[in-house]
């Protein structure tokens, strides 16, 4: 559901969880199967390695020593199971070290600058069907979701394949609310339009038209001509005509339980579940984190708390003061279409924090009941795999268990000051 600037709460995706659990289940099944077949493959106690392999003996094929070949394959399988279990545990622990509500913005590249125009370039779509690749249409729109009193701007230009601007003329433009089933149709409206230097600019402000009370997708269609040839294009926005809540006052920052706490006041007129997102940059303008809030708010004045995790701050080592920007949100309407009523978006920088010492923030990993449960199961998988390998090859314990690339990299990272 979240898209284009009004995103929901981040969490480890269902496919990621399923993949991790499937890996763990496969490991357990592999270990059990291995233990069941172990007696068949190595029914007699294995001779010491020094007796099984003679370093001075000439090279021969596996068929000459079938028992040693089977032992080698069995050992390789058991070692692979240990590495896989270690990799699963390490990756899950690493990916969930920060809370869902405070994530590196690098994980969400499409959410770094949510209010940038959506740009497209494509071959001209002819009014009667088909395309003309010799004419390239460049279009943009600055909003996909519109709250009450917000407007959207659409821009269209025509260029040749070499990039030369072509003459562009508008024939007809309308904006209409898309309705389905037995919904009463809404009258079409004509948005504002200007032709400036061969570029068509269209401004749609639903609040000022007959679409002021329409809730849903509004499509703006434009019929135009390039070099006398007719073409057609359309843009969609999702409009919500009601404001479920209003921002009150300015955000504030404080140090709370080892995290940097952002507090936002919201005056709620329609109680329910609110989803709110915000971005944090450092003093150099480097994007750092995506913060999210997803909880039920009651009617009246509420404080929305959006903490930036202390261990995330320490890992990123930003230059203070930090800057809170581009705040947006909505009231979630479950089992409804559209599924949200938008809050007024707060574009640009909204707060510059005080300067804090890095050591003031906690370096502890985030903990939750769910995370603890998964880590416990993945650790069990690793212990089972290690136990099976050690039972078959006791000498492995002296050399050290096989490890995954993930755990090796984390060990190296921990040693870097």
Buried (B, 14 or more C-beta within 10 A) or exposed (E): EBEBBBBBBBBBEEEBBEEBBEBBEBBBEBBEEBBEEBEEEBEEEBEEEEEEEEEEEEEEEEEEBEBBEBBBEBBEBBBBBBBBBBBBBBBBBBEBBBBBBBBBBEEBEEBBEBBEEBEEEEBBBBBEEEEBEEBBBBBBBBBBBBBBEBBBBBBBBBBEEEEEEBEBBBEEBBBBBBEEEEEEEBEBBEBBBEEEEBBBBBBBBBBBBEBEEBBBBBBBBBBBBBBEBBBBBBBEBBBBBEBBBEBEEEBBBBBEEBBBBBBBBBEBEBBBEBBBBBBBBBBEEEBBBBBBBBEEBEEEEBEBBBBBBBBBBBBBEBEBBBBBBBBBBBBBBEEEEBEBBBBBBBEEEBBBBEEBEEEEBBEEBBEEEEBEEBBEBBEBBBEBBBBBBBEBBEEBEEEEBBBBEBBEEBEEEEEEE
